[in-house]
């Protein structure tokens, strides 16, 4: 009797690459959420009252599991004990839960005294409840994220071992980096009308990533029924007894110190980069996110190239040395010049491709195969010490360098021109308290409903020039750019009129011009005239203009998307489109009733010098590594690929 050969799932290209797509998507959602908050740093400060040190402390929560709980080691042990499916589901679930807690900590529901607020307010009272809740969420996210990366990498090995393994691992990492790049681009575009929508979108992606992994679990279970694949590798295990040999090896110490200084000068920088670009270069939020994302795209494109050079031409030690030098130049350009910021960002992208492409394969030359897993675990743990410590340090340096960047305005400080006016004269001071004279700056004016609740009802940007004494004048409500207005603040003593317009190809068609009436939920429901029947039963992009009919004056304008049913009825939620115009006189801004704050540009010179100093130490360690290689003969300058 002849036994019929049955093709295994992992032998099918379609199944193999389908699995890679599923797990790479889960990886990308991890990277996405990790970087989605970077373009929101200023909004976190304004809306939640965080200092830059608070923001840095919050970001550092991600690395706490790896620094203090040794999850780089324990996660691998858990994976070996209970397997890919249960471990992967558990830790990706932790990612999704942690992301949801992070977003909840920033939400109006929590800030208004929602579940957990009283508890978070009962201890460590020097820190806000929002900071503690978001710290908890980001900690849980980090607890799941790092172990899930180990799991997803093991899955690639399981399905591609003996096949296209190197390509699959490279694509998996590249798609993860793409997730980070997209976070920097998409997140700034989701802050209207509610800034926390950008965080919740990242949470949504995490849950979709969990669903993708659940789909993978069914496929993996089918493969295990067909064949048993052993992916345990002794060289991946962490052995405490091997630590003594590692910490007495100079080359291991030098490459580990290079690792921690280099990554500490890159990943924490990304968390502050959009804020740097918005403050120093007056970039719009979305543009700052786009420019920061170039760093990630650079790594996606260049890392394989530099890896090929190390494999075929060698010079790994030289490339690490060169990458560290480029890192210093890029950070010094940010610190000391106003050169086009895309140039240092691209230089950082080159450095971020050079050093990892040369460094990680070089470890395999320094450490013998049986101790390679221990060496990588040791380096990864030390690296995370830097990723935990330096966001806190950089945040503290930002605060120390900008002691006068926020000014809370008391009622007595306004110059009252008319009963409702909020005119203010302030000073732009440097770190030492000296006036900065004759300089063009962007000031953000924020009006709160009250200081206790911290709810923002109006935010605008003023382009001003300081005089020869460093003073400036602004009138709140007459900013050059109005970013946020709480529509519920509009004075309701006037019967407003509304115009609804539809953007139809190259034309703008007015389809409604009549009374405005809305309910307590700010829902405006009305009907179109039958003459616009061609717009019935469809979704449209357009604008809503509200005006005062007595003065024939525009009060409000927002770009909207809305649906018109088959009878011409449409429903618009007021204040949830993209704001184009608001007249402050109709929103009751009043110096007697509302608190206000002026936020000046942050000076990032000292933080960037700290990053440059990290690069300088990395350069020293790369130099010592190269010199030690000549003595020890590890062959770091030789090609990784052995001649056939």
Secondary structure, DSSP 8 states (H G I E B T S, - for coil): --------GGG-HHHHHHHHHHHHHHHHHHHHHHHHTGGGHHHHHHHH---HHHHHHHHHHHHHHHHHS-HHHHHHHHHHHH-HHHHHHHHHHHHHHHHHHHHHHHSHHHHTT-TTHHHHTSS-TTS-HHHHHHHHHHHHHHHHHHHHHHHHHHHHHHHHTTTTHHHHHHHHHHHHHHHHHHHHHHGGGG-SS-TTHHHHHHHHHHHHHHHHHHHHHHHHHHHHHH-------GGGS--GGGHHHHHT-HHHHHHHHHHHHHHHTTHHHHHHHHHHHHHHS---HHHHHHHHHHHHHHHHHHHHHHHHHHHHT--HHHHHHHHHHHHHHHHHHHHH----HHHHHHHHHHHHHHHHHHHHHHHHHHS-GGGHHHHHHHHHHHHHHHHHHHHHHHHHHHHHH-TTSEEEE-GGGSB-SSTT--EEEEE-B-TTS-B--S-EEEEEEEEES-TTT--EEEEEEEEEE--TTSEEEEETT--SEEEEE-GGGS-TTS--EEEEEEEETTEEEEEEEEE--B-TT-EEEEE--GGGGGGSSEEEEEEEEEEETTTTEEEEEEEEEEEE-TTSEEEEETT-SEEEEE-GGGTT--TTT-EEEEE-----HHHHHHHHHHHHHHHHHHHHHHHHHHHH---TTS-SS---
